[in-house]
Amino acid sequence: MKKILFFAPHGNWHLHHQVDAAISSSLQLRGAEVLFVYCGRVFKECPNARGKETFCKVCLSESKNIVNFFKVPSIALSSVLQEKDYIRCSQWTESLKGNELLDAKFEGKDLGEYVNSGVCSYLLISKPDFSEEKTIKIYKNFLYNAALVKISYDKLIKKMQPDHIVCFHAKISHYSVFFELARQDNIPVLVHERGSIDDSFMFLENGHEGLPAGRPEAMSKWKEIPLSHEECKKVKKLLKEREDGKNHAIPAFYRSNHLQFGELRKSLRLPKDSIVIAVFLASDWELGMYKELCINFTSIIIAIKDIIKNLAKWPDVYIVFRHHPNVVGDNHTGFTFLKQLFHLNRTRPETVRVIMPKEKITSYELMWFADAVISFGSTAGVEAILRGLPTVSNVDIIYNFLDMGLERVLTPDSYLDSLKKAISKKQSNELNFLKKAYRGFYFYFYRLSNKFKSIGIKDHYKCDIKINSINELSEGNDPALDRVCNYLLKGSPLFSVPGELEKSRSDNEETVFLQRELDIIYQKRKEVKNKNILNNYKEPLITVLRMRLDGAFIKEKNGIISSIFLQSLNKSRHKNIELNDMASPYYYDLTSFFKELIVYVDMAKGKYIYLGKDYIHIDESLFSTSIDYLEEPENISCDGIVTGSWICDNNGNIITELFTQRRDTNNFSDSLKRFPLFSDPKYALTFYVWRKKSLQKIIKILEKSTKNFNEFSENLYRQTMTDHAQFKFIKSLIPNISIYVPLLQKI
């Protein structure tokens, strides 16, 4: 009788643990001995709880519900542990110093290494900073819980002696600890994850997503087998769906804007004949989780610098970095990475463009526009190949293992050589190049993604148990479930293998389809190149009024003064800028300030006006996106743009945000609660890009209705952002400015 242990500690992750429960129940019906292991409120400051007091109770209830429904034997980790175990784990973690955490060993096991990926995921960082007390505390909590898992593991394995272990993910704590311990004991582990298309699951042999996990060997059986016409159509259909924000398995980060590609060149302010290299970046913490996959770098920032330095040798090349939208998600933000990125963006060369996470230029638009791609392991890199682009990768992900046409970048100084090699390979035999990519793509997205009849996924995050009785899990009712069970019980192949019909298939259908597809790709790329409206495009002038905070003018005896504002202004994509100084509001009384403002606005030569200050970083896209929108004929009635903002302390740490998709409001009091300094005119004014004539009108209105500086911001807000505003302003909801609040100011 086979013995299978299922490690499923987090009951609230029922989407994933329905897989464990369904497989264990099905195996039990087939005569196997199974054991479903859940937490039982063991973990200290559980990372899933995020400080919620009721979380553990709900999580435990979810575990019991799923166990009861599928009628499988179960055990709580809490029932395995004794008081002395908790004391032993606590004493061990408390004895560790900050510089010992990463290499910490518990009873001979490298728990410090095992939990690192979980800590990176939890803190959204690429590498723990042990100079921070917060990081040390969190890492110790992870180690304490890992030690509890290790002790529980030893007892469970000794008692059951399983032939196989099944668990989710294998990289997130506490799964990573259980997985690594099993691997060291040579116990086979079946890892499951969400699949690559909607309502599907993926299974991996003795590995996680960052390891081959049996997939290259499975692909080798299909590598020389041509796709049928229908399979080619499925690939093309999926590419279109993904471009439209569908069938991503998770909610798409963006939907295509369907821009005219000439407009994309204008949006990025790229010269007419420039060569464009698109770089599709990953989240910094994701690469921290899978640091063993990074071929030639240790952080995204370092890799960006390497790419810029290396490609500088290539004349007429512009590099467009597209940061992954997941850096700023609905409920999370990579604060540490953004802090570093703002600083890097102020020092980038003129031949570099940086598309920030929330900017509305998608990777798919860039694919048709670019001449080549550098991928940091994202699926976009492979999709670029299927759209006819030579692509290189500096991350050893599964697509490399499956030989889908990605050229590897082995050293920090070989990006240029790798790109030229990829271009040469593609040009030498474009049809075979596309065949290889299509076959690999079909294998990864369809042969590895399992759809069950008994369970599934609803609305991306909800489990979908489709059975009424566990008898429906018996053999013969669910082909995908049968394959997994037969793998665990009989050693049958986990992945699909070609039959005699597939092995004898001719490549005629595939060749005809892909030759036609090459013609379509070539024609579309030609159209994109020809649609270049920059031939006659002249940037409208914008006047930037810098509100002096310290009395210092832009031009001093020793040249241009240095400030965050001026540094970032210098990197603006939009270059037709008139820059003037004006005094800060508090250098004058209100009457004098209005006179000063009226004089400088009237003197401005620009059609548009922006008022900034030295403690503000403006994103390179602020003026280009705002002006391009306001220049559209259908937007002629719009008076200006309100930009979203990050609010940072004086050390550059993001502490809040305002007027973004996540933190928007049309109420002045709510705005003050989030950012009290919005009541200060020199901060409030920085959120607006104005039409000059609209600013002139509102100044006259405010001059009559405002009695003191404290009323200025509220009256401005009322006129531009409330439901009864007299002026029409569009909120971008994108944080295109970052306000650095001096340490003397409290937020």
C-alpha positions in Angstrom: 0.0 0.0 0.0 1.4 3.4 -1.1 1.6 6.1 1.6 1.2 9.7 0.6 1.6 12.7 2.9 0.0 16.0 2.0 1.5 19.2 3.5 -1.3 21.8 3.5 -0.8 24.1 6.5 -2.7 27.2 5.3 -6.4 26.5 5.2 -7.3 29.9 3.9 -5.5 29.0 0.7 -8.4 26.7 -0.2 -7.9 27.3 -3.9 -4.7 25.4 -3.7 -5.5 23.0 -0.9 -8.6 21.7 -2.7 -6.0 20.1 -5.0 -4.4 18.3 -2.0 -7.8 17.3 -0.7 -9.2 16.0 -4.0 -6.1 14.0 -4.8 -5.8 12.5 -1.3 -9.5 11.5 -1.3 -9.1 10.0 -4.7 -6.0 8.1 -3.7 -7.8 6.8 -0.6 -10.6 5.4 -2.8 -7.9 3.6 -4.8 -6.5 1.9 -1.7 -3.7 4.3 -0.7 -2.9 5.4 2.9 -3.0 9.2 3.0 -2.5 11.9 5.6 -3.5 15.6 5.2 -1.4 17.9 7.4 -2.7 21.3 8.4 -1.4 24.0 10.8 -3.6 24.0 13.9 -2.6 27.5 15.0 1.1 26.7 15.4 2.9 29.5 13.7 4.1 32.6 15.5 3.0 35.8 13.7 2.1 33.8 10.7 3.0 35.6 7.5 -0.4 34.9 6.0 -2.2 36.6 8.9 -0.4 39.9 8.5 -1.4 40.8 12.1 -5.1 40.0 11.8 -6.3 38.6 15.2 -9.1 36.5 13.8 -7.1 35.0 10.9 -5.9 31.8 12.6 -9.4 30.9 13.7 -10.8 31.3 10.2 -7.8 29.5 8.6 -8.2 26.5 11.0 -12.0 26.4 10.2 -11.2 26.4 6.5 -8.8 23.5 6.9 -11.4 21.4 8.8 -14.1 22.2 6.3 -12.1 20.9 3.3 -10.9 17.9 5.2 -14.5 17.0 6.3 -15.9 17.5 2.8 -13.3 15.2 1.1 -13.3 12.8 4.1 -9.6 12.4 4.3 -7.5 11.5 7.4 -5.8 14.6 8.8 -3.6 15.8 11.5 -2.7 19.3 12.9 0.9 20.3 13.4 -0.1 21.5 16.8 -1.0 17.9 17.9 2.5 16.7 16.9 4.4 19.3 18.9 5.1 19.4 22.7 5.9 22.4 24.9 9.6 21.5 25.0 9.6 21.8 21.1 8.4 25.4 21.3 11.0 26.2 23.9 13.8 24.6 21.9 12.8 26.6 18.8 12.5 29.8 20.7 15.9 29.5 22.4 17.6 28.7 19.1 16.2 31.7 17.3 16.8 34.1 20.2 20.5 33.0 20.2 21.0 34.1 16.6 22.6 37.4 15.7 21.5 39.5 12.7 24.6 38.5 10.6 23.9 34.8 11.3 20.3 34.6 10.1 20.9 33.9 6.4 23.2 31.0 7.1 21.4 29.7 10.2 21.3 26.0 10.8 18.9 24.1 13.0 19.8 20.5 13.9 22.0 20.4 10.8 19.5 21.8 8.4 19.9 25.1 6.5 16.7 26.8 7.6 18.2 30.2 7.1 18.5 29.5 3.4 15.1 27.7 3.2 13.1 30.7 4.5 14.9 33.3 2.5 12.6 33.1 -0.5 9.6 33.4 1.9 11.0 36.5 3.6 11.7 38.1 0.2 8.1 37.5 -0.8 6.8 38.7 2.5 8.8 42.0 2.6 8.8 42.5 -1.2 12.6 42.8 -1.3 15.4 41.2 -3.3 17.7 40.7 -0.4 17.1 41.1 3.4 18.8 44.1 5.0 19.9 42.8 8.4 20.9 46.3 9.5 17.2 46.9 10.1 15.6 45.7 13.3 12.3 45.1 11.6 14.0 42.7 9.1 15.8 40.8 11.9 12.6 40.3 13.9 10.7 39.0 10.8 13.5 36.7 9.8 13.7 35.3 13.3 9.9 34.7 13.2 10.3 32.8 9.9 13.2 30.8 11.4 11.2 30.0 14.5 8.3 28.7 12.5 10.7 26.8 10.2 12.2 25.1 13.2 8.7 24.0 14.3 8.1 22.6 10.8 11.4 20.8 10.9 10.5 19.1 14.2 7.0 18.3 13.0 8.5 16.9 9.8 10.8 14.6 11.6 8.0 13.2 13.7 5.6 12.8 10.8 8.1 11.1 8.6 9.2 8.7 11.3 5.6 7.7 12.0 4.2 7.4 8.5 7.3 6.8 6.3 5.6 8.1 3.2 6.5 7.0 -0.3 5.6 10.5 -1.6 4.9 14.0 -0.4 2.5 16.4 -2.1 2.6 20.2 -1.4 1.9 23.6 -2.9 4.5 25.9 -4.5 7.7 24.8 -2.6 9.2 28.3 -2.5 6.9 30.2 0.0 7.4 29.5 3.7 6.4 27.1 5.2 6.1 24.9 2.1 9.7 25.6 1.2 11.0 24.1 4.4 9.0 20.9 4.2 9.9 20.6 0.5 13.7 21.0 1.1 13.7 18.6 4.0 12.0 16.0 1.9 14.4 16.5 -0.9 17.3 16.0 1.4 15.8 12.8 2.6 15.3 11.7 -1.0 11.5 11.5 -0.6 9.8 12.3 -3.9 7.8 15.5 -3.8 4.9 16.4 -6.2 4.5 20.1 -6.2 1.4 21.8 -7.6 0.7 25.4 -8.6 -1.8 27.4 -10.5 -1.6 26.6 -14.2 -0.7 29.1 -17.0 -4.2 29.4 -18.4 -7.6 30.0 -16.7 -9.1 27.3 -14.4 -6.0 25.1 -14.5 -3.3 23.6 -12.3 0.3 22.7 -13.0 2.3 19.8 -11.4 6.1 19.6 -11.0 8.3 16.6 -10.2 10.7 17.2 -7.2 11.0 20.9 -8.0 9.4 24.3 -8.0 8.8 26.8 -10.9 12.4 27.8 -10.8 13.7 24.2 -11.4 13.3 21.9 -14.4 11.1 19.6 -12.3 10.7 17.0 -15.0 9.5 19.4 -17.7 12.5 19.4 -20.1 12.5 15.6 -20.2 8.7 15.7 -21.0 9.3 18.4 -23.6 12.0 16.3 -25.3 9.4 13.7 -26.2 7.4 16.4 -28.1 10.2 18.6 -29.4 10.3 17.0 -32.9 6.6 16.5 -33.2 4.9 19.1 -35.4 1.8 20.9 -34.2 -1.5 20.3 -36.0 -3.4 23.2 -37.7 -5.8 23.3 -34.7 -2.9 23.4 -32.2 -1.3 26.3 -34.1 -4.7 28.1 -34.0 -4.9 27.6 -30.3 -1.5 29.2 -29.8 -2.4 32.2 -32.0 -5.8 32.5 -30.2 -4.1 32.5 -26.8 -1.6 35.1 -27.8 -4.5 37.4 -28.9 -6.4 36.7 -25.6 -3.3 37.5 -23.5 -2.8 40.7 -25.5 -6.4 41.6 -24.7 -6.0 40.8 -21.0 -7.7 37.5 -21.0 -6.8 33.9 -20.1 -3.7 34.8 -17.9 -4.7 32.5 -15.1 -4.7 35.5 -12.8 -6.2 38.9 -13.4 -4.3 40.7 -16.2 -2.2 43.5 -15.0 -3.4 45.7 -17.9 -5.5 45.5 -21.0 -4.2 46.6 -24.3 -4.8 50.3 -25.1 -4.7 49.4 -28.8 -2.6 52.5 -29.5 -1.6 53.5 -33.0 2.0 52.6 -33.0 3.1 56.0 -34.3 1.6 57.4 -31.1 3.7 55.0 -29.1 6.9 56.5 -30.6 5.5 59.9 -29.8 4.6 58.9 -26.3 8.2 57.8 -25.7 9.6 60.8 -27.6 11.9 58.5 -29.6 13.8 59.7 -32.7 12.5 58.6 -36.1 15.2 56.1 -37.1 16.3 54.8 -33.7 16.7 51.1 -33.0 14.5 50.1 -30.0 15.5 47.4 -27.5 12.6 46.6 -25.2 13.5 45.2 -21.7 10.8 43.4 -19.9 11.7 43.4 -16.2 10.4 41.3 -13.3 9.5 42.2 -9.8 12.7 42.6 -7.8 11.5 40.4 -4.9 10.5 37.6 -7.4 14.1 37.4 -8.5 15.1 37.5 -4.8 12.9 34.4 -4.3 14.6 32.7 -7.2 18.0 34.1 -6.9 19.6 30.9 -8.2 18.1 31.6 -11.6 19.7 35.0 -12.1 22.6 34.2 -14.5 24.7 37.3 -14.2 23.3 39.8 -11.6 22.1 40.1 -8.0 19.5 42.8 -8.3 17.3 44.5 -11.0 19.1 47.8 -10.4 22.5 46.3 -11.0 21.2 44.5 -14.2 19.7 47.8 -15.5 23.0 49.5 -15.1 24.8 46.6 -16.8 22.4 46.8 -19.8 22.8 50.5 -20.2 26.6 50.3 -20.0 26.8 47.4 -22.4 24.4 48.6 -25.1 26.0 52.1 -25.1 28.4 50.6 -27.7 25.5 50.2 -30.2 24.9 53.4 -32.2 21.4 54.8 -32.5 20.0 52.4 -29.9 17.3 53.4 -27.5 16.6 51.2 -24.5 13.0 51.0 -23.2 12.7 49.4 -19.8 9.2 48.3 -19.0 8.8 47.7 -15.2 6.5 44.9 -14.3 3.0 46.1 -13.2 3.2 43.8 -10.2 5.8 46.0 -8.6 2.7 48.1 -7.6 -0.2 45.7 -7.1 -3.7 46.2 -5.8 -2.6 45.3 -2.2 1.2 45.5 -2.3 4.0 47.7 -3.2 7.7 47.1 -3.7 8.7 50.2 -1.6 12.4 49.4 -1.3 12.8 48.8 -5.0 10.9 52.0 -6.0 13.1 54.1 -3.7 16.2 52.8 -5.5 14.5 53.2 -8.9 13.6 56.9 -8.4 17.2 57.6 -7.8 18.4 55.6 -10.8 15.8 57.3 -13.0 17.3 60.7 -12.2 20.7 59.6 -13.5 19.7 57.6 -16.7 21.2 58.5 -20.1 19.1 60.3 -22.7 19.0 57.1 -24.8 17.0 55.3 -22.1 13.3 55.4 -21.4 11.7 53.9 -18.3 8.1 52.9 -18.2 7.0 52.7 -14.6 4.7 50.0 -13.3 1.5 52.0 -13.6 2.1 53.8 -16.9 -0.4 52.8 -19.5 2.0 51.5 -22.1 1.8 47.8 -22.2 4.4 45.1 -23.0 2.3 44.0 -25.9 2.4 47.4 -27.6 6.2 47.4 -27.1 6.5 44.0 -28.8 5.3 45.2 -32.1 7.3 48.4 -31.8 10.7 47.0 -30.7 13.5 45.6 -32.8 14.7 43.1 -30.1 13.9 42.1 -26.5 15.8 41.5 -23.3 13.7 39.4 -20.9 14.1 39.0 -17.1 12.2 35.7 -17.1 8.7 37.0 -17.9 6.3 35.3 -20.2 6.4 38.4 -22.3 9.9 37.5 -23.4 8.6 34.2 -25.0 5.5 35.9 -26.4 7.9 38.4 -28.1 9.6 35.5 -30.0 6.2 34.4 -31.3 5.7 37.9 -32.6 8.9 37.7 -34.6 11.4 39.3 -32.2 14.9 38.1 -31.4 14.9 37.7 -27.6 17.6 37.2 -25.0 17.2 36.3 -21.3 19.4 36.8 -18.3 17.3 34.5 -16.1 17.4 30.7 -16.3 13.7 30.1 -16.3 11.7 27.1 -17.6 11.5 28.7 -21.1 15.3 28.3 -21.4 15.1 24.7 -20.2 12.4 24.0 -22.9 14.6 25.5 -25.6 12.0 27.9 -27.0 14.4 30.2 -28.8 15.7 32.4 -26.0 19.4 33.3 -26.2 21.1 33.3 -22.8 23.1 36.3 -21.5 25.8 34.6 -19.6 27.9 37.6 -18.3 27.1 41.3 -17.4 29.1 42.5 -20.4 27.6 40.2 -23.1 24.1 41.7 -23.6 25.2 43.2 -27.0 26.8 40.0 -28.2 23.8 37.9 -27.1 21.4 40.2 -28.9 23.4 40.1 -32.1 23.6 36.3 -31.9 19.8 36.1 -31.4 19.2 38.4 -34.3 21.6 36.3 -36.5 19.9 33.0 -35.5 16.4 34.3 -36.3 17.5 35.7 -39.6 19.2 32.5 -40.7 16.0 30.4 -40.5 12.9 32.3 -39.4 10.5 29.4 -40.0 12.3 27.0 -37.8 12.8 29.7 -35.3 9.0 30.2 -35.1 8.3 26.4 -35.1 10.5 25.9 -32.1 8.7 28.8 -30.2 5.2 27.6 -31.1 5.9 24.0 -30.0 7.4 25.1 -26.7 4.6 27.6 -26.1 1.9 25.0 -26.8 3.7 22.5 -24.5 4.0 25.0 -21.6 0.5 26.4 -21.8 -1.5 23.4 -22.8 0.3 20.2 -22.1 1.4 21.3 -18.6 -1.8 23.0 -17.6 -4.3 20.5 -16.2 -8.0 21.1 -16.1 -10.0 18.9 -13.8 -13.6 17.9 -14.0 -13.9 17.6 -10.2 -12.2 20.9 -9.0 -11.3 24.2 -10.6 -10.9 27.9 -10.1 -13.6 30.6 -10.2 -13.0 34.3 -10.6 -9.2 33.7 -10.4 -9.1 33.3 -6.6 -12.0 31.0 -5.5 -12.0 27.3 -5.4 -14.6 25.5 -7.5 -15.5 22.1 -6.1 -17.6 20.5 -8.8 -18.5 17.2 -7.2 -21.4 16.3 -4.9 -19.9 13.1 -3.6 -16.4 11.9 -3.1 -17.4 8.8 -5.1 -17.1 11.0 -8.2 -13.3 11.0 -7.5 -13.1 7.3 -8.4 -11.0 6.2 -11.3 -12.4 6.9 -14.7 -14.4 10.1 -13.9 -11.7 12.7 -14.2 -8.8 12.1 -16.7 -6.5 14.8 -15.2 -7.1 13.3 -11.7 -6.5 9.8 -12.9 -3.1 10.8 -14.4 -1.9 12.4 -11.1 -3.1 9.4 -9.1 -1.5 6.9 -11.5 1.8 8.8 -11.3 1.7 8.6 -7.4 0.5 5.0 -7.2 2.1 3.3 -10.3 4.9 5.6 -11.4 3.1 6.4 -14.7 4.1 9.5 -16.6 3.0 12.7 -14.9 3.1 14.7 -18.1 1.4 13.7 -21.4 3.4 11.7 -23.9 2.9 11.5 -27.6 1.0 8.6 -29.1 1.7 6.8 -32.3 -0.7 9.2 -34.2 1.3 12.3 -33.0 4.6 10.6 -33.7 3.6 9.9 -37.4 2.3 13.4 -37.9 3.5 15.4 -41.0 4.7 18.9 -40.6 2.7 20.1 -43.6 -0.1 21.8 -41.6 2.4 23.5 -39.2 4.6 24.7 -42.0 1.7 26.2 -44.0 0.2 27.9 -41.0 3.5 29.3 -39.7 4.7 30.5 -43.1 1.5 32.4 -43.4 1.9 33.7 -39.9 5.5 34.9 -40.7 4.0 36.9 -43.6 1.4 38.4 -41.2 4.1 39.3 -38.6 6.3 40.8 -41.3 3.5 42.9 -42.7 2.4 44.1 -39.3 5.9 45.1 -38.2 6.4 46.9 -41.5 3.2 48.9 -40.9 4.4 49.8 -37.4 7.7 51.1 -38.8 5.9 53.1 -41.4 3.5 54.7 -39.0 5.8 57.4 -37.6 4.0 60.6 -36.9 7.1 62.2 -35.5 8.0 63.3 -39.0 6.0 66.5 -38.6 5.5 66.5 -34.8 6.5 69.6 -32.9 6.3 69.4 -29.1 4.1 72.1 -27.5 5.9 74.3 -25.1 5.3 73.9 -21.4 6.5 76.5 -18.9 7.8 75.1 -15.6 7.7 77.5 -12.7 10.1 76.4 -9.9 8.9 77.8 -6.5 12.1 78.7 -4.7 12.1 77.4 -1.2 15.5 78.7 -0.1 15.9 81.9 -2.1 18.4 80.2 -4.4 17.9 80.8 -8.1 18.4 78.1 -10.8 21.6 79.6 -12.1 24.3 80.2 -9.4 27.9 81.3 -9.7 29.0 77.7 -10.0 26.4 76.7 -12.5 23.1 74.9 -12.2 22.0 74.1 -8.6 21.3 70.5 -7.8 17.9 69.4 -6.6 15.7 66.3 -7.0 13.2 68.4 -9.0 15.8 69.8 -11.5 17.5 66.4 -11.8 14.2 64.7 -12.7 13.0 67.6 -14.8 16.2 67.2 -16.9 15.1 63.5 -17.6 11.7 64.4 -18.9 10.8 62.8 -22.2 9.1 66.0 -23.2 12.0 68.4 -23.9 10.3 71.7 -25.1 10.4 73.3 -21.6 10.7 76.9 -20.5 12.1 77.0 -16.9 11.6 80.0 -14.7 12.0 80.8 -11.0 9.3 82.3 -8.8 9.3 82.9 -5.1 7.7 80.5 -2.6 4.2 81.6 -1.5 5.4 82.2 2.0 8.0 84.8 1.0 5.0 87.2 0.5 1.6 87.9 2.0 -1.3 86.5 0.1 -1.9 89.7 -2.0 1.8 89.8 -3.0 1.8 86.1 -3.8 -1.2 86.5 -6.2 0.5 89.4 -7.9 3.7 87.3 -8.3 1.8 84.3 -9.6 -0.2 86.4 -12.1 3.0 88.1 -13.4 4.8 84.8 -14.0 1.8 83.0 -15.5 1.2 85.9 -17.9 4.8 86.0 -18.8 4.9 82.2 -19.5 5.5 81.4 -23.2 4.1 77.9 -22.8 0.7 76.7 -23.8 0.9 74.6 -20.6 2.2 75.3 -17.1 3.5 73.3 -14.3 4.5 74.6 -10.8 7.1 72.5 -9.0 9.4 72.7 -6.0 12.8 71.3 -5.2 11.6 68.4 -3.0 9.7 66.8 -5.8 10.7 64.1 -8.2 8.7 64.1 -11.5 8.4 61.0 -13.6 9.8 61.3 -17.1 6.3 60.7 -18.5 4.4 63.4 -16.6 4.6 66.1 -19.2 4.5 63.9 -22.3 1.4 61.9 -21.2 -0.4 65.0 -19.8 0.2 67.2 -22.9 -0.5 64.4 -25.4 -3.9 63.9 -23.7 -4.7 67.6 -23.6 -3.7 68.0 -27.3 -6.3 65.5 -28.5 -9.2 67.4 -30.2 -11.8 65.5 -28.1 -10.2 66.8 -24.9 -10.2 70.5 -25.8 -12.7 71.2 -23.0 -10.3 69.8 -20.4 -8.5 72.4 -18.3 -5.7 70.2 -17.1 -4.5 67.0 -15.5 -4.3 66.1 -11.8 -1.5 63.6 -11.2 -1.2 61.0 -8.5 1.7 61.1 -6.1 3.9 59.0 -3.8 4.5 60.8 -0.5 8.0 60.0 0.8 10.0 61.0 3.8 13.2 62.9 3.4 15.2 59.6 3.2 13.2 58.6 0.2 11.0 56.0 1.9 7.4 55.9 0.5 5.0 56.4 3.4 1.7 57.0 1.6 0.1 58.0 -1.8 -2.6 60.4 -3.0 -4.9 60.6 -6.0 -3.8 57.1 -7.3 -6.0 54.3 -8.4 -5.6 52.8 -4.9 -6.0 56.0 -2.9 -8.3 58.4 -4.7 -10.8 60.8 -3.2 -12.8 63.8 -4.2 -13.1 65.1 -0.6 -10.7 67.7 0.6 -10.8 66.5 4.2 -9.9 63.0 3.2 -7.0 64.3 1.2 -5.7 66.1 4.2 -6.0 63.0 6.3 -3.7 61.2 3.9 -1.4 64.1 3.2 -1.9 67.0 5.7 0.6 69.2 3.8 -1.8 69.4 0.9 -3.2 72.4 2.8 0.1 74.1 1.9 -0.2 75.9 -1.5 3.4 75.0 -2.5 2.5 71.3 -2.2 -1.0 71.5 -3.6 0.0 73.3 -6.8 2.5 70.5 -7.7 -0.3 68.0 -8.4 -1.5 70.0 -11.5 -0.5 70.3 -15.2 -2.5 73.3 -16.5 -3.6 74.8 -19.7 -2.2 78.4 -19.4 -5.6 80.0 -20.1 -7.3 77.8 -17.4 -4.7 78.7 -14.8 -5.2 82.4 -15.6 -8.9 82.1 -15.1 -8.7 80.2 -11.8 -6.1 82.6 -10.3 -8.6 85.4 -10.8 -11.4 83.4 -9.1 -9.1 82.4 -6.2 -7.8 85.9 -5.7 -11.4 87.1 -5.1 -12.5 84.1 -2.9 -9.3 83.4 -0.8 -8.7 85.3 2.4 -5.5 83.6 3.6 -3.0 80.9 2.6 -4.9 78.2 4.6 -8.0 78.7 2.3 -5.9 78.7 -0.9 -5.6 74.9 -1.3 -9.2 74.2 -0.2 -10.6 76.6 -2.7 -8.3 75.3 -5.4 -9.5 71.8 -4.6 -13.1 72.8 -4.7 -12.8 74.4 -8.1 -10.9 71.4 -9.7 -11.6 68.1 -8.0 -15.1 68.1 -6.3 -18.3 66.9 -7.9 -19.3 70.6 -8.3 -16.0 71.8 -9.7 -16.1 74.7 -12.1 -13.1 73.5 -14.0 -12.7 70.2 -15.7 -9.7 68.3 -14.6 -8.8 64.7 -15.4 -7.1 62.5 -12.8 -4.4 60.3 -14.2 -4.5 58.1 -11.0 -0.9 57.3 -11.8 1.8 58.4 -9.3 3.8 60.6 -11.7 5.3 62.7 -8.9 7.0 61.8 -5.7 7.0 64.4 -2.9 9.8 64.3 -0.4 8.6 65.8 2.9 11.4 67.4 4.9 12.0 65.7 8.3 10.7 68.7 10.2 7.3 68.1 8.7 5.1 65.5 10.2 2.6 63.4 8.2 
